[in-house]
Each structure stands twice: as C-alpha cells, then as structure tokens.
Amino acid sequence: MALLVVLGGGLVGGGAREGGALVGASFAQEAGAPAPQASEPDAEAKALLEKVRATYANLRAMSARAVVRSEGYSESTKDRAASFAGVRAQVGDWKIAVREEGQGEGEGAKRGVDIAYDGASARSLRHKEKAVAQRTLVKVSDVRSFFVQQDAGQFVPWEVLGSDELDAPRGTRVLGKVTIDGAECTLLELVQTPPLKAGEKDDGRPREIVVLAVQDQGALVRRIERVQEAPGGKRFTRVLTLEGLKINDEATAMDFSPATPDGYAVRTRGGSASGGSGREKGGKLGGGTKGAEDEGGEGGGQAGRAGSKPHGVTWPHEPGTLTAGTPLPEFSLKNPKGDVVTNKTYEGKVMVVDVWGTWCPPCRAAMPALQRVHDKFKGKPVAVVGFNYERAPNADPVAFKKQNNYTYDLLLEAGPYVDAFKVGGFPTFYVVGADGKVVWGGTGLMPPPGVTRATPRQSVEYLEATLTKLVEGELAKLEAVNAKVDPDAAKVEEAIKKP
C-alpha cells in the first residue's frame, strides 16, 4: 500500500519560518499571491543529489537516535525519539528496526513503537496489549505502510532507503547551510508536487517538498523535513533528525527478528497464535510472490477464505480486528453537542466505523472517502461514525472536521475503547450490520488488487469502493429481512448487482 508519510528535517535559510519550523521556499509566499513555479535543478543541486544516491547505494548499515517533531497537526509538538537501525540484506534491500524510548514489557508499558522487519516478515510488539502484529511483506510500499499503521513510519528515513523520491524530483535546488550534531550540512530541496501556477485549478492534491540536510563529508543525510501544503493553505511539517548517526561497521546492532514474549498473542492476517516466535512464510522485499498461506498475495492465500470477504469484496477481513459475526462492543461516548451516544443510537442501521486521530496521516487521507460514503447513503439507514482517539490534550477534532467540511458522525475521547475494538493500527475500520454484529474489519489503507505501486489516491478510492460494496450488501440484507424474504447469500448478491 502506498501512503503519504510525512517526515522531515529542520532548515536554516532559504525559506520562511512558521510555527518554529522553516517552511520550504517553494511554499513561502504572501497570502493570495501567485505560487511560484518549481525551481529548475541547478548544477550544484544535481551534483549533490548524485552524491547522496551514490552514498546510499553503497551503504551497508546505519543506526541513529531518530528524533521526530511534528508541527501544524493537532498533536503536541513535543519530540518523540526512538532507536533506529537499518542493515542491507543479502538481496540488496533493508532490514529495519525501531524501538521508541521508554517502551518495555509489563503492566506499566506505554502504548508505543517496538517494531522490526527482517527482510521477509515485519513484527510489531505491542506491549500494552500483550500482542504481536505480524505480516509477511514483499514490497517496499507494504513495509512502509505497515510501519505507518503501527505508528513507526515517522522514525525511518524512507527517502534514502531505496525510495523513488530521490529519483525524479520535480524541482531541486540548494538552499543554504546548517550545522547538525556538529557536522556541516548543505540543505537540498526536492519538490515532490509543485505549487499551483497562477490561475491553475486546485485539484485537491497536497503540495509537497522535502528538504534534506546533507552532511558535507560523506553525503550522509542527517535531517529530513517534509512540508505538505493541503488545500486551503494549511501546512503540515514533520522533522526527522538522525542524532549520533553511525554507518557500516560502526552502526549499532538491533534485533530484526524479535521473539514473541511469553503470554503475547500473535496476530497475523491469517489468524492468531500465542507465545513462541513463529513466522509467516513469504518472499523477499522487492520481489517474489507469497506462499499459499499468506493473506495478501495475488493468486494464492485468499482462495480458502471466501468467508472473510463478505459480498465479494477483494479486501479480506483482518483477523486481528474484531471477529466477523461478533457484536460491536458496548460503548458510551459524547458527540460534539455533548449528547451521549451508545450502540442503541445506531440500532437498525448499518454502521461504518472509523477509529482515527488528527495526528495520523493515513487517518486524514481516508476521511474524504468516508465523507463520500456518508453522502452516497444519505437518507438510508446507514451511519458513518468516527471514533476519535487523540494523544494531545489540545487536539481539536471538532474544528478539524469543520475546517474540512466532514459532516459524518463524530464521537469524542474514544481512547478507553481502543483495546475493546482491537485497534492494532490507525485508522481501523469496521462495517457493522443492522443487527449490531461486525461484518468486516480492516486496518490502514490497502492497494487495489493487481496494483503493485498504488498511489495514495488509488488506495483511498479502493477503501471507498470496499466500504460502498459492503454497505450495499448489508442494505440488501436489511431490505430482504424487512420484506420477510429469506436473505440467503445468492439473493443478497443478486440484489446488490441490480442497478
């Protein structure tokens, strides 16, 4: 799955400061003024970019203390830090490990990041839930997406780990100099999506730049800043600083295949197991195909689980979520008006549940699809409901939804229900039948079948299509029940196909 992951590195010179972070020069403009066009790469920028590519093409290992600061989101600007290590595997791809500071096992464990990818399987140890989320992954985009879902993507310098972002930027230029961790660095701007030209119609795409702080000695990237300008001029910045960066033989080793702690449940797309250190079968990153027991490979794996794909959807139910056929857990939350909302509020309705937070990039990316589903079934017994979970006390999900014209239901302070809803990553989605029972569950965003390198838009459109088909199927069942017709599968599917 391809997701927009916002990472970055602070800047000095060449732009305008906003909220403490330097916004790239391509976005530094007066309100209402025509946006400048992307700059043409000059000889100095081209040469520096080539040096960076060559450095990381030959790098064997790296480690650092990864410090992340986000600005422009509803979350706090407090730094988060983690140990990061990457080692190039024999096949030429990267093993990756991230462990957030302050994490550990036991009752006092925080909800945080402890995750690794060994070249075939990714494992996220979720100590608070005493669970391990495990996936067999064969594509770089899937590895990146899994780390994002587990709230670990921001600690990894994806831009230099075989990412296409260094290959064909829309504009490149040198911005100036900065000192990081005692090392002199040059600031290299890469325009990913150019600003709008004067008079150009806004198509709703976010505008992005990435600025790399490249160490003058050795062309190592010490800091990455990604600036995203959303429609309406709102800016989001995420800064990733690699402190104490070590490479090759000096790099600090980490465990890329952590064992499952005693008493932890292992959650895979194919089911759950307890204890031990079992692995799923699978191929290498960047090539090969998955075995017949894997969940996401094309051609294999899904054939034996037709029951996990209600109404013929191609996105299989995520077994790590609530089991299909079980009732949605009882909840009692307030909406923005202060009214108490419970399961009974949605009795007799098909529910689309979205567990989300304003701090979560994939959550925000999915919201236009949820709004379109809400609009599509307006006037029918369907409720799209966002269960909001925030980390920062000053977050304002009500204002966020209002600013973006999202009008589907919002329930606040859903943190106490995250465990009951078996949220293993954000966003988590459910479709619940009119009888209050779970029909389908999914986590994050998924590429459409047969698309090896999906764009963010393709993944969001696939989510919308999946939710639409599931809701249509449940409405057909409900209509059959109301008409006192036997709602067997054949009749339901026949009703779905009718225009």
C-alpha positions, 0 to 999 in steps of 0.5 A, spaced: 500 500 500 502 506 498 501 512 503 503 519 504 508 519 510 510 525 512 517 526 515 522 531 515 528 535 517 529 542 520 532 548 515 536 554 516 535 559 510 532 559 504 525 559 506 520 562 511 519 560 518 512 558 521 510 555 527 518 554 529 519 550 523 522 553 516 517 552 511 520 550 504 521 556 499 517 553 494 511 554 499 513 561 502 509 566 499 504 572 501 497 570 502 493 570 495 499 571 491 501 567 485 505 560 487 511 560 484 513 555 479 518 549 481 525 551 481 529 548 475 535 543 478 541 547 478 548 544 477 550 544 484 543 541 486 544 535 481 551 534 483 549 533 490 543 529 489 548 524 485 552 524 491 547 522 496 544 516 491 551 514 490 552 514 498 546 510 499 547 505 494 553 503 497 551 503 504 551 497 508 548 499 515 546 505 519 543 506 526 541 513 529 537 516 535 531 518 530 528 524 533 521 526 530 517 533 531 511 534 528 508 541 527 501 544 524 497 537 526 493 537 532 498 533 536 503 536 541 509 538 538 513 535 543 519 530 540 518 523 540 525 519 539 526 512 538 532 507 536 533 506 529 537 501 525 537 499 518 542 493 515 542 491 507 540 484 506 543 479 502 538 481 496 540 488 496 534 491 500 533 493 508 532 490 514 529 495 519 528 496 526 525 501 531 524 501 538 521 508 541 524 510 548 521 508 554 517 502 551 518 495 555 514 489 557 509 489 563 503 492 566 506 499 566 508 499 558 506 505 554 502 504 548 508 505 543 513 503 537 517 496 538 517 494 531 522 490 526 522 487 519 527 482 517 527 482 510 521 477 509 516 478 515 515 485 519 513 484 527 510 489 531 510 488 539 505 491 542 506 491 549 500 494 552 496 489 549 500 483 550 500 482 542 504 481 536 502 484 529 505 480 524 505 480 516 509 477 511 511 483 506 514 483 499 514 490 497 517 496 499 510 500 499 507 494 504 513 495 509 512 502 509 505 502 510 505 497 515 510 501 519 505 507 518 499 503 521 503 501 527 505 508 528 513 507 526 513 510 519 515 517 522 522 514 525 525 511 518 528 515 513 524 512 507 527 517 502 534 514 502 532 507 503 531 505 496 525 510 495 523 513 488 523 520 491 530 521 490 529 519 483 525 524 479 524 530 483 520 535 480 524 541 482 531 541 486 535 546 488 540 548 494 538 552 499 543 554 504 547 551 510 546 548 517 550 545 522 547 538 525 550 534 531 556 538 529 557 536 522 556 541 516 550 540 512 548 543 505 540 543 505 537 540 498 530 541 496 526 536 492 519 538 490 515 532 490 508 536 487 509 543 485 505 549 487 499 551 483 501 556 477 497 562 477 490 561 475 491 553 475 485 549 478 486 546 485 485 539 484 485 537 491 492 534 491 497 536 497 503 540 495 509 537 497 517 538 498 522 535 502 528 538 504 534 534 506 540 536 510 546 533 507 552 532 511 558 535 507 563 529 508 560 523 506 553 525 503 550 522 509 543 525 510 542 527 517 535 531 517 529 530 513 523 535 513 517 534 509 512 540 508 505 538 505 501 544 503 493 541 503 488 545 500 486 551 503 493 553 505 494 549 511 501 546 512 503 540 515 511 539 517 514 533 520 522 533 522 526 527 522 533 528 525 538 522 525 542 524 532 549 520 533 548 517 526 553 511 525 554 507 518 557 500 516 561 497 521 560 502 526 552 502 526 549 499 532 546 492 532 538 491 533 534 485 533 530 484 526 527 478 528 524 479 535 521 473 539 514 473 541 514 474 549 511 469 553 503 470 554 503 475 547 498 473 542 500 473 535 496 476 530 497 475 523 492 476 517 491 469 517 489 468 524 492 468 531 497 464 535 500 465 542 507 465 545 513 462 541 516 466 535 513 463 529 513 466 522 509 467 516 512 464 510 513 469 504 518 472 499 523 477 499 522 485 499 522 487 492 520 481 489 517 474 489 510 472 490 507 469 497 506 462 499 499 459 499 498 461 506 499 468 506 493 473 506 495 478 501 498 475 495 495 475 488 493 468 486 494 464 492 492 465 500 485 468 499 482 462 495 480 458 502 477 464 505 471 466 501 468 467 508 472 473 510 470 477 504 463 478 505 459 480 498 465 479 494 469 484 496 477 483 494 479 486 501 479 480 506 477 481 513 483 482 518 483 477 523 486 481 528 480 486 528 474 484 531 471 477 529 466 477 523 459 475 526 461 478 533 457 484 536 460 491 536 462 492 543 458 496 548 460 503 548 458 510 551 461 516 548 459 524 547 458 527 540 460 534 539 453 537 542 455 533 548 449 528 547 451 521 549 451 516 544 451 508 545 450 502 540 442 503 541 443 510 537 445 506 531 440 500 532 437 498 525 442 501 521 448 499 518 454 502 521 461 504 518 466 505 523 472 509 523 477 509 529 482 515 527 486 521 530 488 528 527 495 526 528 495 520 523 496 521 516 493 515 513 487 517 518 486 524 514 487 521 507 481 516 508 476 521 511 474 524 504 472 517 502 468 516 508 465 523 507 463 520 500 460 514 503 456 518 508 453 522 502 452 516 497 447 513 503 444 519 505 437 518 507 438 510 508 439 507 514 446 507 514 451 511 519 458 513 518 461 514 525 468 516 527 471 514 533 476 519 535 482 517 539 487 523 540 494 523 544 494 531 545 490 534 550 489 540 545 487 536 539 481 539 536 477 534 532 471 538 532 474 544 528 478 539 524 472 536 521 469 543 520 475 546 517 474 540 512 467 540 511 466 532 514 459 532 516 459 524 518 458 522 525 463 524 530 464 521 537 469 524 542 475 521 547 474 514 544 481 512 547 478 507 553 475 503 547 481 502 543 483 495 546 475 493 546 475 494 538 482 491 537 485 497 534 492 494 532 493 500 527 490 507 525 485 508 522 481 501 523 475 500 520 469 496 521 462 495 517 457 493 522 450 490 520 443 492 522 443 487 527 449 490 531 454 484 529 461 486 525 461 484 518 468 486 516 474 489 519 480 492 516 486 496 518 490 502 514 489 503 507 490 497 502 492 497 494 487 495 489 488 488 487 493 487 481 496 494 483 503 493 485 505 501 486 498 504 488 498 511 489 495 514 495 489 516 491 488 509 488 488 506 495 483 511 498 478 510 492 479 502 493 477 503 501 471 507 498 469 502 493 470 496 499 466 500 504 460 502 498 460 494 496 459 492 503 454 497 505 450 495 499 450 488 501 448 489 508 442 494 505 440 488 501 440 484 507 436 489 511 431 490 505 430 482 504 429 481 512 424 487 512 420 484 506 420 477 510 424 474 504 429 469 506 436 473 505 440 467 503 447 469 500 445 468 492 439 473 493 443 478 497 448 478 491 443 478 486 440 484 489 446 488 490 448 487 482 441 490 480 442 497 478 
